[in-house]
Amino acid sequence: MSLENLQRLGCYPHSNLKFYYQDEVVTKTFLDNQKNRKILTNEMIEISDLLYKNYADENTVNVSKDIQKRLGRSFAQTAIEIMDAIKNNKKNYHVIHTVNHGHIVGIPDETSIEITARITKDGPIPVHIGELPLHVRGIVQHLKAYEELLCDAIYEKDLNKALLAFQIHPLSKSFKSTKDAFNALYEKHKEYLTYYGVYNK
C-alpha cells in the first residue's frame, strides 16, 4: 500500500487487507498466476510432500530448508511461545483469538476477536481497544455480521442461510456470481453436505 494511503488511514493495516483495499491489484495477480499455472495450493502440496518425505526418516535432526517456503511456518513457533508464556506466566504480548467481552465497542460481546493480549498462567488479558475509528469500524462490523450469519447457518443446518452469508461478505461483488460459485461448490461436494438438509438452488 502506498505511503499516501497509509497516511490517510492513519494506521498500519494487516497485509490481508490488501484484498479489501487493493482489489484490482490482487485480482490481476491471481488471474496472472492462474494463467501461468502458478497455483498456490499446488505449490503448498508439493512442499508438504517434500517435508513429509524428509521427516519420514526418524534420524532426521536438521530442519529442512523447504520449510521456509511453507505458509504458516511461523504459527508453530508462535504456539510454542504462547504455551511457554502460559506455563511460565511470562505476561508477554501475543496476538490471539479470544472473546470480545467489550474490548472492541460496536460488535457483540460474545463475538470472537483477534487482538493483542498479555498471556498469563490464568489466561489472556486483552489490550482494551474501545471505539474503533469510523473507517475501521465499518469493515469490522460488516465481517462480524457475515461471521454471525454463517455460524447461525451451520448451527441451524441451513445451506440457504450459508449462501446469504457469503453473498453479504464484503468481498462479494455480486449476489449472482457468489451464488454461481456456491452452487458449483455444492454440486462438487453435495454428497458430504447431507447433514445440512435441503438446499434450494
C-alpha positions in Angstrom: 0.0 0.0 0.0 1.3 3.5 -0.9 2.5 5.9 1.8 -0.3 8.3 0.8 -3.0 5.7 1.6 -1.3 4.7 4.9 -1.2 8.3 5.9 -4.9 8.6 5.0 -5.9 5.6 7.0 -3.8 6.7 10.0 -2.9 3.1 10.9 -0.9 0.1 9.6 -3.4 -2.4 8.1 -2.8 -6.2 8.2 -1.4 -7.5 4.9 -4.6 -9.4 4.3 -6.5 -6.2 4.0 -5.0 -5.9 0.5 -8.0 -8.0 -0.6 -10.3 -5.1 0.5 -8.2 -2.0 -0.2 -6.4 -3.2 -3.4 -8.8 -5.4 -5.2 -7.6 -4.5 -8.7 -4.0 -5.4 -7.8 -4.9 -8.7 -6.0 -7.3 -9.8 -8.7 -4.8 -9.2 -11.5 -2.1 -11.1 -9.6 -4.5 -14.0 -9.0 -5.6 -14.2 -12.7 -2.0 -13.9 -13.9 -1.0 -16.8 -11.6 -3.9 -18.9 -12.8 -2.9 -18.2 -16.4 0.7 -19.3 -15.7 -0.5 -22.4 -13.7 1.1 -20.9 -10.6 -1.5 -22.2 -8.2 -0.6 -21.6 -4.5 -2.4 -24.7 -3.3 -0.5 -27.0 -5.6 2.8 -25.4 -4.5 1.9 -26.0 -0.9 1.0 -29.6 -1.6 4.4 -30.1 -3.3 6.3 -28.5 -0.4 4.3 -30.6 2.1 5.1 -33.8 0.2 8.8 -32.9 0.4 8.6 -32.2 4.1 6.8 -35.5 4.8 9.3 -37.4 2.9 12.2 -35.7 4.7 10.7 -36.2 8.2 9.7 -39.8 7.5 13.3 -40.7 8.3 13.4 -40.8 12.1 17.1 -40.0 12.1 16.4 -36.5 10.6 17.6 -33.9 13.0 18.0 -30.8 10.9 15.2 -28.5 9.8 14.6 -28.8 6.1 15.2 -25.7 4.0 11.9 -26.4 2.3 10.0 -25.4 5.4 11.0 -21.8 4.7 8.7 -22.0 1.7 5.7 -23.3 3.7 3.0 -20.8 4.5 2.1 -20.7 8.2 5.5 -22.0 9.3 5.7 -19.3 11.9 2.4 -20.5 13.6 4.2 -23.4 15.2 6.8 -21.1 16.7 4.1 -18.8 18.0 2.2 -21.7 19.5 5.3 -22.8 21.4 5.9 -19.2 22.7 2.3 -18.9 23.9 2.4 -22.3 25.7 5.7 -21.1 27.3 4.0 -17.8 28.3 1.1 -19.7 29.9 3.3 -22.3 31.7 5.8 -19.8 33.0 3.4 -16.9 33.5 5.6 -14.6 31.3 3.0 -12.0 30.8 4.3 -11.1 27.4 2.2 -10.0 24.5 0.9 -12.1 21.6 -1.9 -11.6 19.1 -4.5 -14.2 19.8 -8.2 -15.1 19.2 -10.4 -14.6 22.3 -13.9 -13.5 23.3 -14.6 -9.8 22.8 -16.2 -9.0 26.3 -16.5 -5.3 25.4 -12.8 -4.8 24.4 -13.9 -3.6 21.0 -17.0 -1.4 21.1 -19.7 -1.8 18.4 -19.6 -5.5 18.0 -21.3 -8.2 20.1 -19.6 -9.0 23.4 -19.7 -12.8 22.7 -18.0 -12.5 19.3 -14.5 -13.8 18.5 -11.8 -11.2 18.0 -8.1 -11.3 17.1 -6.4 -9.0 19.4 -3.1 -8.3 21.2 -3.2 -9.8 24.7 -0.9 -10.3 27.7 -0.5 -14.0 28.2 -0.6 -15.2 31.8 -1.0 -18.6 33.6 -4.6 -17.5 34.4 -5.4 -16.8 30.7 -5.1 -13.9 28.3 -5.6 -10.2 29.3 -6.6 -8.4 26.1 -5.5 -4.9 25.4 -8.7 -2.8 25.6 -9.4 -1.1 22.3 -12.7 0.7 22.9 -14.1 2.7 20.0 -12.6 1.9 16.6 -12.1 4.7 14.1 -15.1 5.0 11.8 -13.3 3.9 8.7 -12.1 0.8 10.5 -15.3 0.1 12.4 -17.4 -0.4 9.2 -15.4 -3.2 7.8 -15.1 -5.0 11.2 -18.9 -4.8 11.7 -19.5 -6.0 8.2 -17.2 -9.0 8.7 -18.7 -9.8 12.0 -22.2 -9.8 10.5 -21.1 -12.3 7.9 -19.4 -14.5 10.6 -22.5 -14.5 12.8 -24.8 -15.3 9.9 -22.5 -18.2 8.8 -22.4 -19.6 12.3 -26.2 -19.4 12.5 -26.4 -21.3 9.2 -24.1 -24.0 10.5 -25.9 -24.4 13.8 -29.3 -24.4 12.1 -28.1 -26.7 9.3 -29.3 -24.2 6.7 -27.3 -24.0 3.4 -29.7 -21.3 2.1 -28.6 -19.1 5.0 -25.0 -20.0 4.4 -25.4 -18.8 0.8 -26.8 -15.5 2.1 -23.8 -15.1 4.5 -21.4 -15.5 1.6 -23.4 -13.1 -0.5 -23.2 -10.3 2.1 -19.4 -10.8 2.7 -17.6 -7.6 2.0 -15.6 -9.3 -0.8 -18.7 -10.5 -2.6 -19.2 -8.3 -5.6 -22.5 -9.7 -6.8 -25.2 -11.9 -5.4 -25.4 -13.7 -8.7 -21.7 -14.5 -9.1 -21.5 -15.6 -5.4 -24.5 -17.9 -5.9 -23.0 -19.3 -9.1 -19.8 -20.1 -7.2 -21.7 -21.5 -4.2 -23.8 -23.8 -6.5 -20.7 -25.1 -8.2 -19.1 -26.0 -4.9 -22.3 -27.5 -3.7 -22.5 -29.8 -6.8 -19.0 -30.8 -6.3 -19.4 -31.7 -2.7 -23.1 -32.3 -2.1 -22.6 -36.0 -1.1 -20.8 -34.6 2.0 -23.4 -32.0 2.8 -26.5 -34.1 3.5 -26.2 -33.1 7.2 -27.4 -29.7 6.2 -30.7 -30.8 4.7 -32.4 -29.4 1.6 -30.7 -26.6 -0.4 -32.9 -24.6 -2.7 -30.7 -23.7 -5.6 
